[in-house]
C-alpha cells in the first residue's frame, strides 16, 4: 500500500463512525491526480465508501462483512464538519409525531447548506436546501412540529390543532410560540390559534 493510501486510511480511522472527509484534505501529500486515483482505488478495494461528490467515509466491519455507517451518524458528522443545520423532513416529522400514518418512502432531510444526494450502500439520502424558518428549533419536538405543520399545510394543520397542542411539552410549545414572527403568515396564525386552544 502506498504511503498516501496509508495516510488517508490512518486519518479515516481516527474519525468517529460516519465521519466524513474529502480528497482536498490530502493535497499537501501529493498532486490532485495522485490523490484522486488513490481514493478511487481505496473505494474499489472497499476500504473507503464514497457517499457523495468529494465526500468519503469509512465502511464499518461487521460479522457479515462491511456495511455503511448509520445515516444519523453520517449526518451528525456532516453538520459538525460544515456547520450546516440538517433536520428531518416535515413528512418524517409528521409521521414521528403521529400526525400521519403515511411512512415516507424516500429519506429526505432539510439543510441550511446546498442540496445534494448522499449514498450509503443501497440507501439514498436526499439533502434539500430549505428556508431558514423550516430549520428553526432544530430536531427538538418543537422544530419537528413546525416542519410537520408546514408539510401538512394550512387546512390539515387547522383540523389537527387541538391534537397537536397536546403532543409536545409546555416548554417546547413556548419555544414554538416564541418564533411565530419568523414563520409564514398562515403558520404564524395557526400557532397563535393553537395557543388560544391551550
Residue, then its C-alpha position, 0 to 999 in steps of 0.5 A: x500500500x502506498x504511503x498516501x493510501x496509508x495516510x488517508x486510511x490512518x486519518x479515516x480511522x481516527x474519525x468517529x463512525x460516519x465521519x466524513x472527509x474529502x480528497x482536498x484534505x490530502x493535497x499537501x501529500x501529493x498532486x490532485x491526480x495522485x490523490x484522486x486515483x488513490x481514493x478511487x482505488x481505496x473505494x474499489x478495494x472497499x476500504x473507503x465508501x464514497x457517499x457523495x461528490x468529494x465526500x468519503x467515509x469509512x465502511x464499518x466491519x461487521x460479522x457479515x462483512x462491511x456495511x455503511x455507517x448509520x445515516x444519523x451518524x453520517x449526518x451528525x458528522x456532516x453538520x459538525x464538519x460544515x456547520x450546516x443545520x440538517x433536520x428531518x423532513x416535515x413528512x418524517x416529522x409528521x409521521x414521528x409525531x403521529x400526525x400521519x400514518x403515511x411512512x415516507x418512502x424516500x429519506x429526505x432531510x432539510x439543510x441550511x447548506x446546498x442540496x445534494x444526494x448522499x449514498x450509503x450502500x443501497x440507501x439514498x439520502x436526499x439533502x434539500x436546501x430549505x428556508x431558514x424558518x423550516x430549520x428553526x428549533x432544530x430536531x427538538x419536538x418543537x422544530x419537528x412540529x413546525x416542519x410537520x405543520x408546514x408539510x401538512x399545510x394550512x387546512x390539515x394543520x387547522x383540523x389537527x390543532x387541538x391534537x397537536x397542542x397536546x403532543x409536545x411539552x409546555x416548554x417546547x410549545x413556548x419555544x414554538x410560540x416564541x418564533x411565530x414572527x419568523x414563520x409564514x403568515x398562515x403558520x404564524x396564525x395557526x400557532x397563535x390559534x393553537x395557543x388560544x386552544x391551550 
